[in-house]
């Protein structure tokens, strides 16, 4: 296990982000540690996507600070230290790009001026595909794959990047039970190796098995703790009530779906 385990890797302090008159993040503070999986749960328009975009450097805060690995987001991004797996990616099914070619994209940030993969890069891609169970699909076109297989390919691309921070937006959306179990296993392995993982999910029934910590979010952290505490009826009700009081926000970048409560949550 990495010596970085339990050390803060991503730190947001009093971050504020607005899109015009719409507030996405307000007094948002959270720390994400190496070697831990943090689940991010919130209602529609609660700023979850904006939080991830702040860590990725895709939006600039109007106030507060964001640090990654003790430095700027820009420096971490240029060093390919932040990997991101989107909820979905537009794919032209007629475009002839193979699974291996997609995964190899994860190494682009580490290549020299020749932009050619070296033997260690190839081995890293092979290992990423093996871990996600798509090595046998390496020569298949990405457009031929099922939703669950594609999700595992994009996860393999992120693993190949060898980043210190991994952000996953709805990793279980559109996947079957087999792919979900495989993804959970891989994420837990990454955390055991010291990677800092943040997972945003509406399907909170999957989080107790996956996460060390869950953050309930509505423009800022409302509650942070172990899954059993964060996802109890009381805390979920409080977080949901905050969203209702705040109204249905159309924050750019946040999807319009409702979350899925656990079996006992009302």
HELIX and SHEET records of a PDB file:
HELIX    1   1 UNK A   48  UNK A   56  1                                   9    
HELIX    2   2 UNK A   73  UNK A   78  1                                   6    
HELIX    3   3 UNK A   99  UNK A  104  1                                   6    
HELIX    4   4 UNK A  105  UNK A  110  5                                   6    
HELIX    5   5 UNK A  119  UNK A  132  1                                  14    
HELIX    6   6 UNK A  135  UNK A  137  5                                   3    
HELIX    7   7 UNK A  142  UNK A  144  5                                   3    
HELIX    8   8 UNK A  147  UNK A  160  1                                  14    
HELIX    9   9 UNK A  177  UNK A  192  1                                  16    
HELIX   10  10 UNK A  204  UNK A  206  5                                   3    
HELIX   11  11 UNK A  207  UNK A  210  1                                   4    
HELIX   12  12 UNK A  227  UNK A  230  1                                   4    
HELIX   13  13 UNK A  233  UNK A  246  1                                  14    
SHEET    1   A 4 UNK A  22  UNK A  33  0                                        
SHEET    2   A 4 UNK A   8  UNK A  19 -1                                        
SHEET    3   A 4 UNK A  63  UNK A  68 -1                                        
SHEET    4   A 4 UNK A  71  UNK A  72 -1                                        
SHEET    1   B 6 UNK A  82  UNK A  85  0                                        
SHEET    2   B 6 UNK A 165  UNK A 169  1                                        
SHEET    3   B 6 UNK A 196  UNK A 200  1                                        
SHEET    4   B 6 UNK A  37  UNK A  41  1                                        
SHEET    5   B 6 UNK A 213  UNK A 217  1                                        
SHEET    6   B 6 UNK A 221  UNK A 225 -1                                        
END                                                                             
